[in-house]
Structure formats: C-alpha cells, structure tokens
Amino acid sequence: MSAGVTTVGVELGARRYDVRIGAIEPAAIAGAIADALGSVTGAAVLVDENVSARSPRVAPLVEALGARLPNVKRFDLRAGEACKTLSEIERTCQWLAENGYDRRGAIVGVGGGAATDHAGFAAAVYLRGVKFALVPTTLLAMVDASVGGKTAVDLPAGKNLVGAFHQPSSVVADLGFLDTLPAREIRAGLAEVVKCGFIADAEVLDILERLPAAPDAKLPPAVAAELVARAVRVKAEVVAEDETESGRRAILNFGHTVGHALEAASNYGLLHGEAVGLGMLAALSLGEARGLGTPALTARAKALLARLGLPVDLAPRLSAPHGADVLSRIAVDKKRRGAAIRFVFVPSAGDTKLVDVSPDEIAAHFLQRGAGSRA
C-alpha cells in the first residue's frame, strides 16, 4: 500500500473491512480490493459516467483491476442521482446477468455517493447478494456514503426509500480524485464533515473554522486527509456499535430528515450535502424551540456553513407556500415510526439526543412560527 495512507477499520466481526484513505496509486487500489474480495469469478466495475469523463484516474484503475481480478468488465452508470432508481438497478442487473456474473462474482463501484449507493444496492439484490468494494471519488462519498453498508435508491415519494444493509469488503478513498472534483461538490462534501463535528468530534468544527474563507479553493491535501479520516472514524465507530440503526446509528441522520425532503422537493437541484446543511439548521432551530439547543450553536452552524460556501437560506425554503411541499415529504421519511419521526437534536457540539417528533410539530414550527429568526 502507498505511503501516507490512513487505514480505519469498520469492526463488524467476520464482516469487518478497512477504509483506506490517501493519494493511492491504481495498482495499490486494485491490490487492496483484490485481497479483500478474495477468490471471485469476475468483477464488474460500475463507474459514474461523469467521473469517467472528467478524471484521468478511472482508466488506469480499471486496467489495474483487470490485472488483479478475473473477468473485469466496465459498465458506466448514469451520472449522479439519476442512477438511483429501480429502473437503473434493473438495467445494471440485466447487464450483470448478460455478462455471466455468478454468485461468486463481485461488483466494484467507482463514483460519488449516488454511484456507491447504486453499486451497493445492486450487490445486495443481484443473485440475493454478491461481494462488492467501493472507490468513492467525491468528498461526500468518502466521508459518508461509502462507509457503513447502507445502500438505497429513490422513489418519486422520497429519497432512499428502497434499500438494504449490505457491507462492502473494502473501501479505498483515493484523495487524488478530489483534484478534478468541482468546487461545488467539495463544498457539499464538507457539509457531511460538519455533521460529524456536531454529532461526535467537535474538534472538526475548529479545523473547519480555521480554513480560509475561500470556498472555490481546493482543500490542502493534508487537511483533506485529516478531515476524511476523522469523519470516517466517527462513522466507523457508530456503525460498529449499531450496524442496522436500531439505536445510536440514528445520530448519523442529523440534518437528514429535513435535508432529504429539501433535496427531493428541489428535484435534486440541491446537492445532497447542500440539503443536509440546510437540514442541520432546521434541526438546530427546532432544537432551540424544544430546549435542546442554543441560539449560539445555531449561529455557529450558520456562520460555518456560509463560510464554506453552502446555502443557509432556510427560511424561504420552508415558509408557505413553497415549504408545504417540503414538509409534506417529511411524512414519508424512512425514519418514521408510527406517527412520529426519530429526530436528531444536538444540544451542544459533540452531543446528541434522539427524540420522536411528529411531522405536524415540524410543520407547525416552520410554517406557523417561521424559520427566519432561528436559522
């Protein structure tokens, strides 16, 4: 493995795996994935078509995988969230079958969070489950989507409503992919890093607040490596304790209840991280109203998100009449339990509290009392 690589283990007993983080050469990525997959009859490499077009690292990676694994074939996925539908999963599974991949075959997903979700879900359902590995290429996928075994696709009713828990055999986060990542996607990924700071590792917030206020600039390599490693450690520790979200893992949803609704209501014009940033402001606002937060904490979050170049205009997005569509989508949130949604509050940086909240209470807070003074 290349020098300067950080390895974080996701400790799940017999299904444990490593997340490797660093500027990693294709041969080393292929070696790590081949070692983790073990004896397989073939490997299907599913690649986000945008990554194929913009990154010179894709072709050497596929070639390196072909040198280490049998029957390596490449299949390009529709870019971004467009690949996260049941019809696209059907297209992928049909291709897998036509190309002879059997139950000892494997999938390697290369791309952002949508592509890694697609690859993981296809691996979970094809022939009732095959092995898979991931090479996340966006900051958001590196710090969140590729780790933890949550795989899903969207429905018209909402985001990530059809999915499965299926753990990868290996995750390799090659920071070199960030060199060609658009600045907007870097900023969106930083929102998930902010989330990790609020729910578990408050020092992350200090690191982000020390960054120059230049949202279009690339992250310094050392800073990127530290932030990715810290975020992955947070997620790995939580997942190891609660793999299938029966308890503590729910804290990883901070900002996601309202965030997913905003994202879907925008027809995915908002990037996931942008929506999650707004969702964190919404959660902090509602937390204040419930005595589970402070104005200072909300102000800190808003200032940090704005400094990172993320949208903070929550009030107009949740006010009538536009907010009615957003808030109606919360009622079909996958975290709903009966008449309530398990909501994540952050009373102070690094601390969380899970509370069941009704969709009506959420709607009343933002539509009747207004979000402007609290976000």
C-alpha positions in Angstrom: 0.0 0.0 0.0 1.2 3.5 -0.8 3.0 5.7 1.8 0.9 8.2 3.7 -2.2 6.0 3.8 -4.5 6.0 6.8 -6.5 2.9 7.4 -9.7 2.9 9.5 -11.3 -0.4 10.4 -15.0 -0.9 10.5 -15.3 -3.6 13.1 -18.2 -5.9 12.4 -16.8 -9.2 13.4 -16.5 -11.6 10.5 -17.7 -8.8 8.2 -15.1 -6.3 9.2 -13.4 -4.3 6.5 -10.9 -1.5 6.1 -11.3 2.0 4.7 -8.0 3.2 3.2 -7.5 7.0 2.8 -4.8 8.7 0.9 -3.3 9.6 -2.5 -3.2 6.0 -3.7 -1.9 4.6 -7.0 -4.2 2.4 -9.2 -2.1 -0.7 -8.6 -2.3 -0.3 -4.9 -6.1 0.3 -5.0 -6.5 -2.8 -7.1 -4.3 -4.8 -4.8 -6.3 -3.8 -1.7 -9.6 -4.6 -3.4 -8.4 -8.0 -4.8 -7.0 -9.0 -1.4 -10.3 -8.1 0.3 -12.6 -9.8 -2.2 -10.6 -13.0 -2.2 -11.4 -15.7 -4.7 -14.0 -14.4 -7.2 -15.0 -15.4 -10.7 -15.2 -11.9 -12.0 -15.5 -8.2 -11.1 -18.0 -5.8 -12.7 -16.7 -2.2 -12.4 -19.6 0.2 -12.2 -18.4 3.8 -12.9 -20.3 7.1 -12.7 -20.2 8.5 -16.3 -19.3 12.0 -15.1 -16.3 10.6 -13.3 -15.3 8.7 -16.4 -15.4 11.9 -18.4 -13.5 14.2 -16.0 -11.0 12.1 -14.2 -7.8 10.6 -15.8 -7.6 8.2 -12.8 -10.5 5.9 -14.0 -9.0 4.2 -17.0 -5.7 3.2 -15.1 -7.8 2.0 -12.2 -9.9 -0.3 -14.4 -6.8 -1.6 -16.1 -5.1 -2.3 -12.7 -8.2 -4.1 -11.5 -8.1 -6.2 -14.7 -4.5 -7.2 -13.9 -5.5 -8.5 -10.4 -9.0 -9.9 -10.9 -10.6 -12.2 -13.5 -13.4 -11.2 -16.0 -13.2 -7.5 -15.3 -15.7 -5.5 -17.4 -16.8 -1.9 -17.0 -20.3 -0.6 -17.0 -21.0 3.2 -16.9 -23.8 4.4 -14.7 -26.0 7.5 -15.4 -24.4 10.4 -13.6 -25.4 11.4 -10.1 -28.8 10.8 -8.6 -30.2 9.7 -11.9 -28.7 6.3 -11.3 -30.6 5.8 -8.1 -33.8 4.4 -9.4 -35.2 0.9 -9.5 -35.2 1.0 -13.3 -31.5 1.8 -13.3 -30.8 -1.1 -10.9 -32.8 -3.4 -13.3 -30.6 -2.2 -16.1 -27.4 -3.0 -14.2 -28.6 -6.4 -13.0 -29.6 -7.3 -16.6 -26.1 -6.3 -17.7 -24.5 -8.4 -15.0 -26.6 -11.4 -16.0 -25.9 -11.0 -19.7 -22.1 -10.8 -18.9 -22.2 -14.0 -16.9 -21.5 -12.8 -13.4 -22.5 -15.5 -11.0 -22.8 -15.6 -7.2 -19.0 -15.7 -6.8 -18.7 -12.6 -8.9 -18.2 -9.1 -7.4 -19.0 -5.5 -8.0 -16.6 -2.6 -7.7 -18.4 0.8 -7.5 -16.4 3.9 -8.6 -18.0 7.3 -8.2 -19.8 9.6 -5.8 -22.5 8.8 -3.2 -25.2 8.0 -5.8 -22.9 5.6 -7.7 -21.7 3.9 -4.5 -25.3 3.6 -3.3 -26.2 2.1 -6.7 -23.3 -0.4 -6.6 -24.0 -1.5 -3.1 -27.7 -2.0 -3.7 -27.1 -3.9 -6.9 -24.7 -6.1 -5.0 -27.3 -6.6 -2.3 -30.0 -7.8 -4.6 -28.2 -9.4 -7.6 -28.5 -13.2 -7.1 -29.5 -12.5 -3.5 -26.2 -10.9 -2.7 -22.7 -10.7 -4.1 -19.5 -9.2 -2.7 -18.6 -5.6 -3.5 -15.9 -3.0 -3.0 -16.0 0.8 -3.4 -13.7 3.5 -4.7 -15.5 6.8 -3.7 -14.5 9.7 -5.9 -16.2 12.7 -4.2 -15.6 14.1 -0.7 -19.2 13.3 0.3 -18.9 9.7 -0.7 -15.5 9.4 1.0 -16.7 10.7 4.4 -20.2 9.2 4.4 -21.9 7.3 1.6 -19.3 4.6 1.0 -19.0 3.6 4.7 -21.4 1.7 6.8 -23.3 -0.6 4.4 -26.4 1.5 3.9 -27.4 1.1 0.2 -30.6 2.5 -1.4 -32.3 4.0 -4.3 -35.0 6.7 -4.5 -38.7 6.6 -5.3 -40.8 9.5 -6.5 -42.2 9.8 -3.0 -38.8 10.3 -1.4 -35.1 9.7 -1.2 -33.6 6.3 -0.2 -36.9 4.6 0.4 -35.9 1.3 -1.1 -32.6 -0.2 0.2 -30.7 -2.8 2.2 -27.9 -3.1 4.6 -25.0 -4.8 2.8 -21.4 -4.2 3.9 -18.6 -3.8 1.4 -15.4 -5.9 1.5 -13.2 -2.9 1.1 -13.4 0.9 0.6 -10.4 2.8 -0.9 -10.7 6.6 -0.8 -8.1 7.9 -3.3 -7.8 11.6 -2.5 -6.4 12.1 -6.0 -9.9 12.0 -7.3 -10.6 15.3 -5.5 -8.2 17.1 -7.9 -10.8 17.1 -10.6 -13.9 17.4 -8.4 -15.9 20.6 -9.0 -15.7 23.1 -6.1 -19.4 22.9 -5.5 -19.1 19.2 -4.8 -16.2 19.8 -2.5 -18.4 22.2 -0.5 -21.2 19.8 -0.5 -19.0 17.1 0.9 -17.8 19.4 3.7 -21.4 19.6 4.9 -21.2 15.9 6.0 -17.9 16.7 7.7 -19.6 19.5 9.6 -22.2 17.0 10.6 -19.6 14.7 12.1 -18.3 17.6 14.1 -21.6 18.4 15.6 -22.6 14.9 16.5 -19.3 13.4 17.7 -16.0 15.2 17.1 -16.2 18.8 18.0 -12.6 19.4 17.0 -13.6 19.0 13.4 -15.5 22.3 13.7 -12.4 24.1 14.9 -10.4 22.7 12.0 -13.0 23.9 9.5 -13.3 27.3 11.1 -9.6 27.8 10.7 -9.8 27.2 6.9 -9.5 30.3 4.7 -12.9 31.6 3.7 -12.3 30.7 0.0 -15.0 28.2 -0.9 -13.8 27.8 -4.5 -10.2 26.9 -3.4 -9.1 23.3 -3.2 -8.6 21.7 0.2 -5.0 21.5 1.2 -4.1 17.8 0.8 -3.1 17.3 4.5 -6.3 19.0 5.6 -8.4 16.8 3.3 -6.7 13.7 4.6 -7.3 14.6 8.2 -11.0 15.6 7.7 -11.8 12.4 5.7 -10.1 10.2 8.3 -11.8 11.9 11.2 -15.2 11.7 9.6 -14.7 8.0 8.7 -13.6 7.2 12.2 -16.8 8.8 13.5 -19.0 6.7 11.2 -17.0 3.5 11.7 -17.3 3.7 15.5 -21.1 4.4 15.3 -21.7 1.6 12.7 -19.6 -0.9 14.7 -21.9 -0.2 17.7 -25.2 -0.2 15.8 -25.0 -1.6 12.3 -28.6 -1.6 11.4 -29.8 1.6 13.0 -31.7 0.1 15.9 -30.3 2.7 18.3 -27.2 5.0 18.2 -26.6 4.9 14.4 -29.6 7.2 14.0 -27.3 10.1 15.1 -25.8 10.0 11.6 -29.1 11.3 10.3 -28.5 14.7 11.9 -29.8 17.2 9.3 -31.2 14.5 7.0 -34.9 14.5 7.9 -35.5 17.9 6.6 -32.5 17.7 4.3 -33.8 14.7 2.3 -37.2 16.5 1.9 -35.5 19.6 0.6 -33.4 17.6 -1.7 -36.3 15.7 -3.2 -38.5 18.8 -3.4 -35.8 20.5 -5.4 -35.9 17.6 -7.9 -32.3 17.1 -6.8 -31.2 20.5 -7.9 -29.8 20.8 -4.4 -26.8 18.5 -3.9 -27.1 16.1 -1.0 -24.6 18.0 1.2 -26.2 21.4 0.4 -29.6 19.9 1.6 -28.1 18.3 4.7 -26.5 21.7 5.6 -29.9 23.3 5.5 -31.4 20.3 7.3 -28.9 20.8 10.2 -30.0 24.4 10.5 -33.6 23.2 10.6 -32.8 20.6 13.3 -30.9 23.2 15.4 -33.9 25.6 15.0 -36.4 23.0 16.2 -34.0 22.0 19.0 -34.0 25.6 20.3 -37.8 25.6 20.4 -37.7 22.3 22.4 -34.9 23.5 24.8 -32.4 21.2 23.2 -30.1 23.7 21.7 -29.0 27.4 22.0 -29.1 30.4 19.7 -25.3 30.5 19.9 -25.0 26.9 18.5 -27.3 27.7 15.6 -25.4 30.9 14.8 -22.1 29.0 14.8 -23.5 26.4 12.4 -24.9 29.1 10.1 -21.7 31.0 10.1 -19.6 27.9 9.4 -21.8 26.7 6.6 -21.8 30.1 5.0 -18.0 30.3 5.4 -17.8 27.0 3.5 -19.9 28.4 0.7 -23.0 26.4 1.4 -26.6 27.7 1.3 -28.1 28.9 4.5 -31.3 30.4 3.2 -33.5 28.0 5.2 -36.4 30.4 5.9 -37.7 30.9 2.4 -37.3 27.3 1.6 -39.6 26.2 4.4 -42.1 29.1 4.5 -45.5 29.0 2.9 -46.3 28.2 0.1 -43.1 26.5 -1.0 -42.4 24.9 2.3 -45.7 22.9 2.2 -44.2 20.5 -0.4 -41.0 20.1 1.5 -42.7 19.4 4.8 -45.2 17.0 3.3 -42.3 14.9 2.2 -41.2 14.5 5.8 -44.3 12.4 6.5 -42.8 9.6 4.3 -39.3 9.8 5.8 -37.8 6.3 6.2 -37.1 7.1 9.8 -40.7 7.4 10.7 -42.0 5.1 13.4 -45.8 5.1 13.5 -47.0 8.7 14.0 -43.5 10.1 14.8 -40.1 10.5 13.2 -36.9 9.8 15.1 -35.3 13.2 15.1 -31.7 14.0 15.9 -31.0 17.1 18.1 -27.6 18.5 19.1 -27.8 20.3 22.4 -24.1 21.1 22.2 -21.2 20.3 19.8 -20.3 16.7 20.1 -23.5 15.7 21.9 -26.8 14.3 20.5 -30.3 13.4 21.7 -32.8 11.3 19.8 -36.4 12.3 20.2 -39.6 11.2 18.5 -41.2 14.2 16.8 -44.5 14.3 14.9 -44.5 15.7 11.3 -47.2 18.1 12.4 -44.9 19.6 15.1 -42.2 20.1 12.5 -44.6 21.7 10.1 -46.1 23.9 12.8 -42.7 25.2 13.9 -41.6 26.3 10.4 -44.9 27.3 8.7 -46.6 29.0 11.7 -43.8 30.3 13.8 -41.4 30.9 10.9 -37.9 29.8 10.4 -36.3 33.1 9.8 -35.4 34.1 13.4 -34.0 30.7 14.2 -31.8 29.8 11.2 
